[in-house]
Amino acid sequence: MNVKLTTAITAGVMLIGTAVPVLAIPATLPIDYRIGPAPLDATATGLAPLGANVTQYQDGLGVDSLAKTFFPPNGLNDDPHEVGPGETLKVQLGARVTGVWLLRLFQESLAGNDTTDAGQVNLYDSLNNLITSFSFNGTGNIGGTGEKFVDFGGALDAKYAIFSASSGSLLDQIANKDYSVAGFTTAPDGGSNLVLLGSGLCALGLARRRFVS
């Protein structure tokens, strides 16, 4: 096969589906909770007997549990604006999500115990059926912003997601096993896919004309 044609085909295939390694959290995300106020449809639960408030700040969404605020000692070590033990955060999606970025997820220790930040996200469809669940932790995040990307392994049609922290034991509460939700990555829409496909086909067509001539 002509070398130019082979090169063009390779370029066209790469253009259609190029995987770029993710090294750091992007400045902006398709669904970005670091920008603007918290979504009005986001909800939270907290420690009984009181509820909780959804919060938003520079690192994304979190939860402030009122029980921790009004009933120390649980409130003494509760990091504000983060999802912690006994708290859940629910966000509406209605999108084909491919992963989620988390912040403030650190590898920590307390008196020799393993108190690394950890949590879980459950994805649900429009019929309230659980699609899948992903667990995560802050292992390896010693400093910085504690960022971590949870890859869903493909595009999932999720209606909403529920985040929670690790178990609500006393040690966990003291150790602050918590994190914030920065935002989601999504699959390209149909228009973007058509543009990439068209570019790839144009490259093949141009190479074919050159080869024939």
N, C-alpha and C positions, 0 to 999 in steps of 0.2 A: 504494500500500500504506500502511496505517496507520503513522504514525511510531513509535508505541509498539511495534508488532510488529517493525518494522525494527530498532529499537534492541535489542529482546530477542534477535532472531536473531543480530545482531552480537555481543552479549555472550555468547550461547551458543557461537558458533563460537570466540571468543577463549578461552573457558574450556576448551574441548576441546583446543586446541593453541596455547598462548601461548608464544612464544619470548622468553626473557628474556636480554639480553646478559650475558655473564660478564665481570666487571670484575676480580675478584681471587679467589684460591683460597678456597673455602669453609672454614668452621671444621671441618666434618666432611664426609666423602665416603662414598658407598655402600660402596666398598672402600677403606679408609683404612689405609695402612701407617705412619702417624705415631703410631698408637695401639697400645699393647701390644707384645708381643714379635714378632719376625719369624715369618711363617708357617713351620710345620715342613716343609711341602712345597716351600718355595722353595729353589732350588739355584743354585750359582754355579760358574763356571770362571775360572781365572786364568792368569797367565803360567807357562809350563813352566820347570822341571820339577815345581813344587809346585802344589797346588790353591789354592782360595780359600774364604773364609767369607762367608756372607750376613750382613749387619749391619742393624740397625734402630736409628734414633734419631729425634730430633724432626722431621727433615726427610724421614723415610721410609726406604725400603730402599736399600742400597748393597752394595758388594763390597769386601772387603779381600783383596788378592792376597798370598799368602804369599811368592811369589817376590820381590815388591817389598819385602817386609819384611826378608827375609834376604839379599837380593842387591842392595845399593846399587851404582851410584847411582840405579837405577830407583825405589828406595824413598824417596829423599830428598824428592821432590816429589809423592808420591802422596797425594792428599787421602783420609783415611780415610772410610769409610762412603759412598763414591760409586762409581758404575760408571765405570771409566776404560778407557783403551786396553788391549787384550789381555784384558779381563774381560767376562763375560756374566752376566746375571741372568735366571733363569727363574722365573716365578710362575704357579701354577695359577689358573684363573679359573672356567670352567664357568658363564659368565654372559653376558648380552647387554650388552656394554660399548659405550659411545658415545664415550669419550675417556679420556685419561690426563693427570694433572697431574704436572709435573716441577718440582723445585726445585734450587737451586745450579747453574743453567744460565746462565752469564754470557758477555757479550761481553768478551773479554780480548785483550791484545796482548803480544808479547814481542819486543823488539829489532826492531820494525817488521814482524814476521811476523804473519799471520792465525792466531791461536791460539784463536779463539772456541770455547767448549764446543759440542760437537755429538755426535749419536748417532742411534740407530735403534731402532724397536720392530717386531718381527714377530709377527703374530697367527696362531695355528694352530687348526684344528678338532680334533674328537675322533679323527679318523683320521690325525692328524699332517700334514695337508695345510696348506700356507701359504695363509691367507686373503688377507692383504694386508700391506703394509709401509709404515711412515711414518718419514720422516727429520725431524729437528728440530735447531735450533741456538739459541744464546743471543743472537742479534743483537738489540740494543736493551736488553738487560738489563745496565745499567751498575752498579746497586747493588741494595739490598734483599735479598730472598731468592732472586732469580734464578728466579722462578716463570714457568712457561709451560704453557698448555693445548694439547694435541694433539687436535684434533677429528677423530674417525673418519668424520664425514659420515653417520652413521646407526648403528643398533644392529647389532652384529656378534656372532654366537654363537661366542665364542672359548673354547676349552678351556684354552689357556695362552698366555702371551706371553713373548718373549725380548728383553731389552734389551741393547744393546751400545753402545760408544762409537765414535768415529771411528777411523781407522787407527792402528795401534800403532807409528808411527815414533818415533824418538828425540825429535824435536822435540815430537811430541804428548805423549809421556810427561813431558817436562820442563815442558810448558805446562799439564799437568793438564786435558786435554779430558775432563771428567767431570761427573756430575750425580747426583742422587738421585731415586727414584721415590716420589712422595707417595701416589698412589692413583688409582683409576678411577672414572669416572662410569658409570652404568648406565641402561638404559631402564626406565620404570615397569613394574611387574608388571601382570598382567591385572586384579587387583582395583582398582588405582589408576586404570587406564584406564576401568573400568566406572563408578567413582565420578564421574569427570570427565564421561563421556558421559551418565550419568544426570542430573547437575546441568544439563547443557546442554539435555537434552530436557525437564526440568522447567520450565526458563525458557521454552522454546518453548510448552509446554502452557499455562502460566499466561498468557502473552501471547495465545494463541488464545482462551482463555475470556473474557478481557477484551475482545477484539476482537469476539467474537460477541455478548456481552451489550451 
